[in-house]
Amino acid sequence: MTWNLTAENIAGIREGHATIHPGNNVVRAANWQGKSSFLQAIETAMGTRTPLTEGADAGRVQLDAPDGSYAVELTRRNGTVVSEGEVFLDDEYDRIRADLYAFLDEDNAVRDAVRRGENLEELLTRPLDFENIEERIADLKAERSSVEAELEEARDAARRLPGVQEDVTRLTDELEELEAERADLAEPDATAENDDREELSRLRAERSQTEQRVDRLSDAVERIDDKLAEVREEYEALTVPDEDVSAELAEVRDRRESIRTDVDLLQSVYSANRRVLEEGRVELLTDLDRGIMGDEVDCWLCGESTDEGTVRDRLDELSDRISELKAERAEYDDRVAELESRREEIREARKRRDDLERRVDDLEAKRGDRAESLDSARERKAELDDRIDDLEAAVAEHSDDLTEIKSEIKRAEAELEEKREELSEIEGLADRRDTLEAEHDDLGEEIAALRNRKAELKRRTREAFDDAIDDLLARFDTSFETARLTSNFDLVVARDGREASVDALSEGELELLGIVAALAGHEAFEVAQNVPIMLLDQLGGLTEGNLSTLVEYLDDRAEFLVFTAYPEHDAFDGNVIEPSEWDVVSSDPTVRP
């Protein structure tokens, strides 16, 4: 079950090959020997990166696995790297989940956000944007409407079933009595009058059937008229907003994204300058003149002479501006939610209007068919009435009990056959009632689950984070007592019974928290079901012992675990990948990956 991977012109690897075994795989080498590049080659085969070597026009990765081979070609075209070929993760949803929660290299977005002390909600819920939840809900609603129509027919059949069963029993008993009466009577001689009697008996039976058909069709037309009136009333009462909020929604989203970008940019400027002042390292950026009246510095951005207090004031102003932008972004968040809700209301109203229009058309067509059949049945009954009147006049003086019994027998036989057919039909419909009710309930539960999926995923993510933190604290000696994700997905740590700043944590502790946050997403979104590999890189802030403990902690998270380590880290169990024979960029001192 091993994987064989070959890379050419990928990041810092000119040419290299390695075998990846199930379980732990450590890429052990010094700096600039291709450790991180090898993990990027794996990501290229997965379909999440395109790290073509600087200066190269083409590169490729081939991954040979038990279930097939995957070859990816990278080409530089007009300054852009284009990827072609078959990747291991052919579904964008899988690639998004893998990039966020399984490929934990230095550039991993979740780890980076933890280092920066940023809110994690957008990153830990991003895969939901690719699940098309609203479209899936609409499809399920349409399916549920169809099931509801079938279920109503089944329930109606169940209500009618006892009465039809009674009719079958009654007609069976009646037919047995008539047959017994006929057996007691002598058959008359075959005469011309007897032929008329037979025809009269047949016509009476047919008229009885026709009368019943007229009654059924009349009832059917009346029921359709009632239903049609009900549907038309609902249609006329339905109000469909004549508006389209898509353009405004797109504009608000764009503005919100622009504000988010501004906040990120200003936050970076603020954090960097604030840290220089807090660390007392102004002299790293400009000249510092310490005087009796205070320290004077040259502004490292504009070159103007100023003092540290003025710089701090400007940073406070910048902090206020960041807060203003965040507040404005929150307003846009609310507006986006409002517009999305309005768009869904409009969509549902239009869909209901279309459904009612189709229902009206169907009912009108159905009524037309029933009305036409009713007219035909009434015409046939009139014909039968005239013919029966003529025959009754012809055989009035010759009618006898036997002829009457034969007529009654034919009538009873015809009614019994019809009732048996009806009974068979409604029994089949009634038998489906439990199945349809279960299907209807399942669809309702699935719709509810989809509606609540975001909240459920948030809950599962926070629970997964709590479980991982408890396990982590049992394994590592950290300076903080616990950590948690708030309901808004802010990362909060506690030290000495108090909430502490994430900025006060060590580099290694921040890396551990970043990995735990990513693993929470890995667990909540069930990444391991479709992504059999996990990557771990750039953990220089951890000691060899802590790195070994972390690898042990991740051991059962994926079928394959690939991580990097320096040559002096030699205490790992598992497959060792040594890039000593690879052709890497670092062999050329003029080029860096």
N, C-alpha and C positions, 0 to 999 in steps of 0.2 A: 504493500500500500504506500510505497514511497513516491515522492515527486522528484523529477529531475528538471532543473531550470538552467537554461543557457541565456546569457545576456551579452549583447554586442552594442557598444556605444550607448550605454545607459548610465546617466549621471557620471560618476567617476570610474566606471568600469569600461575599459576598451573591449575586453573579451574575458569571460569567466564562466565557469560551470560549477554547479554544486548539487548535491542530493539532499533533499529534505525528508526526514523520517517522522513518522507519527510520534507525538510527545514533544520533548524539549529539544530545540536546536539552537546552539550558541554560535554566533559568528564572532570569532575571537581574533583580534588583530590590533595593531597600533593605529594611531590616527593616519588618515589619508591612504588607508589600505583597502578601502571599498566596503567597509561594514555597512554604513548607512545606505550606500549605493545599492548593495545587494537587496536590502529591504525595499528600496524604491523599485528595483526590478520586479520583485514579487507584486508590488502594487500595480505596476504596469501590466503584468499578466492578468491581474484581477480586473483591470479596467478603470482604476481610480487616479492614475497619474500618467504623465508623458514626459519624463525627465531625460530628454535627449542630451547627450554629452555636448558641452559647449564647443563650437567649431566643427562638429560633425553634421553632415547633411542627412544621414539616415542611421537608424539603429533598429534593433529587434530584440524581442524576448520570446523564447519558446518554453512552455511549461508542458511536460509530459506527465500525465497522471493516469491512474488505472482506468478512469472512465473516458479518456481521450486526450488529444493534444490541443493546445491553445497557443497560437502564434500571433504576435502583435508586432506590426511594423510601424516605426515612427519616421516621419519625413518632415524636413524643414521646408516650408513653402512660404515665401514672402514674409519671412520673419516669424512665422507661426509654426508650431509643431503640430502635425496632423497624425492621428492614430488610425490605423486600419488593421483589419483582421478579426479573429475570434477571441474574445476575452472570456475569462472564467465566469465572471459575474455579468451575465448578459441583461440583467434587469436593473434599471436605474435605481429602483427602491433598494435593492440589495447593495448596490455600490454606495449609496448615500449612507446606509447603516454601517457598512464596513468602514468607510472613511472616517466616520465620527466615533465609532465605538470599538472597532477591532484593530485598526492600524494606528497604534499609539506611538508614532514617531515624534520627533521634535516639533514638527509642524501641525500636529493634531490640534484641531480647533478647540476641543474641550480642555485639553491640558493647557493650551495657551490662555484660554479665558480664565482658568483658575489662577495661573501665574499673575494675570493682570487684575485679579479681584473683580471680574465682571459677572453680571447676572447670567445664569446658565439656562434660563427657560427656553430661549429661542433654539439653542443647540440641542437641548435634551428633548425637544418636541418636533424638531425639523422633519423627521421622516413622515409625520402626519400629513405634511403638505403634498406628499406623493401618493397618498392612499385613495384619493378621489372619493372621500366619504360622502359628500352631498350627492354625487351621481349614483353611488351605490344605494343610498337611501331612496332616491327617486325610483330606481329600478325595482327595489324591494317593495315600495309602496304600490307600484303598478301591478306587480305579481300578487300582492296581498289583495288588491281590489278584484282581480280575477278570481282568486280563491274565495273571496267573500260572496261573489255572485254564485259560484258553484255551491258554496255552503248554504246559501239561502234556499236554493233548489232542493238540496238534500234535506234541510229541516222541514220544508214544506211537504216533501215526500213522506217524511217520518210522521208528520201530523195527519196526513191522509191515509197512512197505511192501515190503521185499525178498521176504519170504515170500509175500505176496499176488501180487506180480509173477511169482514162480516157479509159483504155483498156476495163474495165467492161462495161462502158457506151456505147462504140463503138460497142462491140460485142452484147450487148442487142439490140441496134437499128438494127444492121445487121440481127440478128435472126428474129426480128419482120418483116422486109422487106421480108426475104426468106419465112417465113410462109405465108405471104400475097400472094406471087407469087405462092406458091404451092396450095393454096386454089383456085386460078383462073384456074388451070390446071386440066383436067380430069384424074382420075386414070386409068392406062392401064389395060388391061385384065391380069389375072394371068396366066403367061406363064413361060416356062423354062427360056427364056431370061430374064424375070423380076427377077428371082432368081439370075441370074448372076449379074444383075445390082445392086441388093440389096447387094450382097457380095462385088462387086466392090466399092460401096459407103462406106461400112463399112471399107474395107481395106484402102481406100484413107483417111478416117478420122483417122484411126489408124496410117497411115504413117505420116500424118500431125502432130499428137501428137508426134510420134517418132522423126521426124525431129526437133521439138521444144525441145524435151528432149536432143537430141544430141547437139544442140546449147547451151542449159543451162549447160550441163555437160562439154562441151568444155570450156565455159567461166569460170566455177568453177575451172577446172584444171589449167587454165591459171592464175586465181587469186591466187590459192594456190601456184603455182610455183613462182609467184612474191613475195608473202609473205614469202615463204620458203627461197628464195634468200636473202631477206632483213634480216630475222632472222639469217641465216647462216653468212651473212656479219658482223652483230653485234657481233655474237658469236666469229668469228675469230679475230675481232678487240678488243675484250675484253681481258684485261690483269688482271689475278688473281695472286696477290702476293703469292709466295710459302714460307710463313713464319708464325711463331706462336709466338706472343709476350706475350702469357699468362704467361710463366715462368718468363720472365723479369719483367712483370707487378707485379706478386706476389712478386718477390724479391724486387722491388722498394717500393711496399707498406709496406713490412715487415721492410725495412730499414727506411722508413719514420716513421713508428710506433715506431721503436726502438729509433729514434732521439727524437720523441715527449716525450717518456717516460724519456729519459735522461734530456730533457729540464725541464719537470715537477719536476724531482728529484733535479736537480741543483737549480731550482727556489725556491723550498722549503727550501733547505739549505741556499741559499742566503738570502731569505726573513727573515728567523728566525734569522740568525746572524746579518743581517743589522738592524733588529728591536732592538736587544739587545744593539747594539752600539748607535743607534739613541735615544733610551730611556735612555741611560746612566746607564744601569743596568748590567754592566759587573760583578759586585760583586755577582750577583745571580748564576753565573756559575763558578767563580774562585776567587782566592785571588787577591786583588788590592793593589799595593804598590805605594802610592803617594809620589813621590820624587821631589827634587828641579829641576832635569833635565827632569822631565816628569814622567808620570805614567807608572809603570811596572806591567805586569800581567803574570800569567801562562796560556799558551794556554789551553783552556778547552777541546781540542781534543787530543793533543799530550803530554801536560804537560810541554813543553819547555817554558823557560822564553822569553818573547817578550814584545812589547809595542803596544799600541792601534793603532798607525799609521801603523805599519806593518800589523796588522790584517785588517785594512781598505784597504790597498794596495792589500792584498790577495783577499778581497771581490771584489775589482774593477776588478782584473784579472778573478775572477769567473763570474762577470757580462759580461766581454768581451767574455768569453767562451760561455755563454748562448746566447749572440747575434750571435756568429758564428754558433752555432747549429741551431738557428732559421732561419738564412739565408740558411743554408744547407737544412733544412726542406722545405723551400719555393722552393728551386731548385727541390727537390723531388716531391713536389706538382705539379710543372710544368711538370715534366717528367711523372708522373702518368696520367695527363690530356692528354699529347701527346700520350702515349701508349694506353690509352683507345680510343682515336680518331682513332689511327691506327688500333686497333683491330676491331673497328666498320667498317672502310673502307674495311678491309679484309673480314669481315663477309658479308657485302653488296655485294662485288664483287663475292664471292663464291655463294651467294644466287642467284644473277643475272645470273651467269653461269649455275647453276642448272635449273633455270626457262627457260633459252634459250634452254638447252638440252631437257627439257620436251616439250617445244614448237616445236622444230624440230621433235621430235618423233611423237607428235600429228599430225603435218602437214603432215609428211610422211605417216602416217597411213591413214589420211583423203584423201590424194592424191591417195593412192593406191585404196581405196574404190571407189572414183570418176572415176579413170581411168578404173577400172574393169567394172563399170556401163556403162561408155562411150563405151567400146568395145562391150558390150552386146547390147547396143542401136544401134550401127552401124551395127552389124550383123543382128539384127531384121529388120532394114531399108532395108538392101540388100535383105532379104527374101521377104519383102513386095513389093519392086520394081519388083522382078521377078514375083511374083504372080499377081500384078496389070497389068504388061505387058501382061501376058497370058490372063487375063480376058478382058483387053481393046481390045486385038486382036479378042476375041470371040464375044464381044458385040459392036464392033465399028460401024457396020452397023445399030445397033438397038438402039443406044443411043439417048436419047431425052432430052428435057429441064427438064422434071420432075425428071429424074434420077439425072441430074446434080444438080438440086435444093435440092433434098434429101441429096445428098452427101455434098453439102455446108452447109445444115442445121445440119447434124451430126458433120461436122467439127466445125461449129460455136458453137454448144452445148458443144462439148468437150473442146474447147478453153475457153468458158465462164465459165464452171465448174472449170476448172483449175485456171483461173484468180480469180474467187470468193474465192477459197480455199487460194490462195496466198494472196488476199486482207485481208481475215480474219486473216491470220497468221501475216502479217506485221502490221495490225492495233493493234493487241495485243502487239506486240513488241514496236510500236511507243507510245502506251499509257503508257508504263512503263518508257519512257524517263525522264519525270519530276521527277518521284519517284527515279530513279537511279541517276540522277544528284544531287538531294537533299541528297541522301545517300552518294554519292561520296564527296560532299562538307562537310557533317557532319564528315566523316572519316578524311578528310584533316584537319578540324578544331580540331578534337580530337588528331590527331598526333601532330599538332602544339602546342596544349595546353600541351601535355605531354612533348614535347621538352622544352617548356618554364616553366614547372611546378616549377623547382627549383628556377628560378629567381622570378616567381610569388609568391611562398611561402615566399621567403625572403622579397619581397615587402610587402606582407600582414602581415608578422610577425613584421616588423618595424612599419607599420601603426598601428597595434594593440598595440604595445608598446607605441607609441606616444599618442594614445587615452587613454590608461590606465594611463600614466603619467599625462596627463592633468586632468583626473578625480581624481587621487591621490593627486595632488597638491592643488586641490580645497577642499579636505577633511582633509589633514594633514598639520600641521605647520612644514615644513622641513627647514633645514639650507641651502638647495640648491634651486636654482630658477627653474631649469629644468634639464632634463636628456634625452638622446637620444642614439639610437644605430647607429653607423656609418655604411657605406656601407660594411665594413669588420666585422661588428658585435662586435666592441669594445664598451663597455659601457662608455659614457662620461657624466659627470655632470657639471653644471655651477653654480657658486656662485659669486655674485657681478658683474655679466656681464662677468666673465672670466671662462675659463675651470679650474676645480678643480680636485684634486686627489680623487679617490674613497676611498683611505686609510684614508682620513681626515673625512669621514662620521662616524656618530655614529653607534653603533651596530643595533639599531632599524631601522635606515635609510637604512642600508645595507640589512636587512631582507625584508623591504618593496620593495626595488629595485629587490631583488631576486624573490619575489613573482610576481611582475609586469612582469619580464622577462619570468617567467614560464607561466603566464597567456597569454602573447603574443603568445607563442606556442600553448596554449590551444585553443585560438581563431583561429589562422591561420590553424591549422590541424583539426579543428572542432571536438575536443575530446568529447564534451558533447553528440554528436550523438550516441556514443557507450559506453561511460563511464558515468554512471549516478551519480557518487559520487566524491566528492573532500575532501581531507584530509589536515589538517593544524596542525602543531605541532612545539614545541620548539621555542616559540616567547617570550622568557624572556626579550628580549630587548625592548619590547613594554609596555607602561603603560596600565592600564585597559581601560582607555578611548580610546586610540589608537587601542587596540585590538578590542574593541566594534565597532569602526568605520570600521576597516578592515573586520570584520565579516559582517557588514551591506553592505560593498562594494562587498563582494563575494556572497551575498545572492542569486542572480539569476544565478550564474554560473553553478550550477549543481542541480539535483533533491535532492540529499542528501549532506549536508555539515557537516562534523564531525571535531571538533577541540578540543584542550585541554586547560585547564585553572586551576589556583590554586583556593583553596577554597575561598580566599578573593575576587575573581572575580565573583560576583554574579549578575551582571547587564545585563545578556544575555537573550533574548527572545528565546524560543524554548525548545526542549527536553533536560533534564538534565540526564546524565548518571553518577551515583555515584558508584564507584567500592568498596564500603565499605564491601560488602559481598563476594567479590571475594577472592579466595585463591591465594595469590601472593608470589613470591619468597622472597620478603623483609621480610616476616614473619619468615624466617629462616636466622639468622644473618650470617651464614657461607656461604651463597650462594648469588650471585648477577647475574641478567640476562645478 
